[in-house]
Amino acid sequence: MKLVSRFQAAALSTAELHGLLRKAFNLAASLPPHSRERDNALASIKTIHAELSSRSP
């Protein structure tokens, strides 16, 4: 998975972010520990979660 930056996350809608979060989570769960792709997915999850948290409900 390509790493999602904070700038990229900010440009997406809330619905798109939730879809991307689900995709990143499922990918991270299916990859071997300590692989580059899994690390990217986990970092993307953190970025997406931070962006979702910064938006008002």
N, C-alpha and C positions, 0 to 999 in steps of 0.2 A: 504494500500500500504506500502511496505517495503521502508524505507528511503534510498535514493540513496546518497552514500558518494561521495566526490570529487575524491577519488581514483577510485571508480567504474566508475564514469562518464568519467574519463580520459582514461580508457581502452576501451571505446566504440567508434565506428565510428560516424562520423557526422550524417549519415543517421539513425543509431540506436538511437542517442540522440534525433533527431527530432521525431522519433516514440515514444520514451519514454516520451518526453515532451508532446506530444498530449495525450497520455494515462493518464499521471498525471493531466493534465489540465481538461480533461473530468471527471476524478474521483473526483477531488476537487470540480467541479461544481455540482456534483450529491450528495455529502455528506452533512450532517447537519453541520452547523457552530460549531466550537469549539470541534469537535470530533477529536480523536487522529489520525484516518486515514486521515482526511482532513488536519490536521496540518502537517502530514508526507508528503502528496502529495504537499502541498504548499512549504515546505522546499526542497523537491526534485526538484520542478520547479525552485527554486532559484539556486540550485546547478547546474542543467543542463544548465540553462541560463548562469551562470558564466563560465562554461566550454566551451560552444559554443562561448561566447564572447572572450575568451582567445585564440581561434584558429584564424589563419589568414584566410582571405576570399578566 
